[in-house]
Amino acid sequence: MKIIALPVKENKLSPHFGICSHFLFYWEENGKIIKEDLNHAPAQYPELIPNWLIEKGVTDVIAAGIGLKPIEILNRHKINVFVGVKVKDPKVLVGEYLDGTLETNGNLCDH
């Protein structure tokens, strides 16, 4: 089973990983979404987000822009990070991820 996390703002993928109001979590099993949950992001301390995701058991992160340090922390814990994703509906992005059509264009953050 996978747990896929996406930073969201105003019901869309947030353009910035550390500046989002919530994270949407999707649980995937056998190629199907079996559960969805919206969680408040630890907004006061964006640097805590990677460790918070690790504690939640996340296996994959889909993001538009994210800094190198969070990517390194997540990768060190065997979490796949997909960056440079277009800002759109999170459920659409998870569907694209699951069917192998998710488009990434590199990291959109310069920090």
C-alpha positions in Angstrom: 0.0 0.0 0.0 1.2 3.5 -0.8 0.4 6.8 1.0 0.6 9.7 -1.5 0.8 13.2 -0.1 0.2 16.5 -1.9 0.5 20.0 -0.5 -2.7 21.9 -1.3 -3.9 25.5 -1.2 -7.4 26.6 -2.2 -8.3 23.0 -3.3 -5.4 22.8 -5.8 -1.8 21.6 -5.7 0.1 24.3 -3.9 2.8 25.9 -6.1 5.1 25.9 -3.0 5.7 22.8 -0.8 6.4 24.7 2.4 3.7 27.3 1.9 0.5 25.4 1.9 -2.5 25.3 4.2 -3.1 21.5 4.0 -1.8 18.2 2.8 -4.1 15.7 1.0 -3.2 12.1 1.7 -4.4 9.3 -0.6 -4.1 5.7 0.3 -3.6 3.4 -2.7 -3.9 -0.3 -2.9 -3.8 -2.4 -6.0 -3.9 0.7 -8.2 -7.0 2.2 -6.6 -7.5 5.0 -4.1 -9.1 3.5 -1.0 -9.0 6.5 1.3 -8.5 10.3 1.2 -7.8 12.5 4.1 -7.2 16.3 4.4 -4.7 17.4 7.1 -3.6 20.9 8.3 0.0 21.4 7.4 2.4 22.4 10.3 2.3 25.9 8.8 4.2 27.8 11.6 7.3 25.6 10.9 7.5 24.6 7.2 10.9 23.0 7.9 9.0 20.4 10.0 6.9 19.2 7.0 9.3 16.5 5.8 9.6 14.8 9.2 5.8 15.2 9.7 5.3 13.3 6.4 7.7 10.6 7.4 5.8 10.1 10.7 2.6 9.8 8.7 4.1 6.9 6.7 4.0 8.7 3.4 5.6 6.8 0.5 5.3 9.3 -2.3 5.0 13.1 -2.5 3.7 15.0 -5.5 4.7 18.7 -5.6 5.0 21.6 -7.9 7.9 23.5 -6.2 10.0 22.1 -3.4 13.5 22.9 -2.1 16.5 20.6 -2.3 16.7 20.1 1.5 13.2 18.7 1.9 13.8 16.4 -1.2 17.0 15.1 0.4 15.3 14.4 3.7 12.4 12.6 2.1 14.6 10.6 -0.3 16.8 9.6 2.7 13.7 7.9 4.1 12.9 6.2 0.8 10.1 8.5 0.0 9.7 9.2 -3.8 9.3 12.9 -4.6 7.8 14.0 -7.9 8.5 17.7 -8.6 7.6 20.3 -11.2 4.0 19.1 -11.4 1.4 21.5 -12.9 -0.9 23.1 -10.4 -4.3 21.4 -10.7 -6.8 19.3 -8.9 -5.0 16.8 -6.5 -7.3 13.9 -7.3 -6.5 14.3 -11.0 -2.8 14.3 -10.3 -3.0 11.2 -8.2 -4.9 9.5 -11.0 -2.2 10.5 -13.4 0.4 9.2 -11.0 -1.3 5.8 -10.7 -1.8 5.4 -14.4 1.8 6.5 -15.2 0.9 9.7 -17.0 2.0 12.2 -14.4 4.1 14.9 -16.0 7.1 16.5 -14.1 9.2 19.3 -15.4 11.9 19.6 -12.8 12.0 21.6 -9.6 10.1 24.9 -9.6 11.7 26.2 -6.4 15.1 27.8 -6.4 16.1 27.1 -2.8 
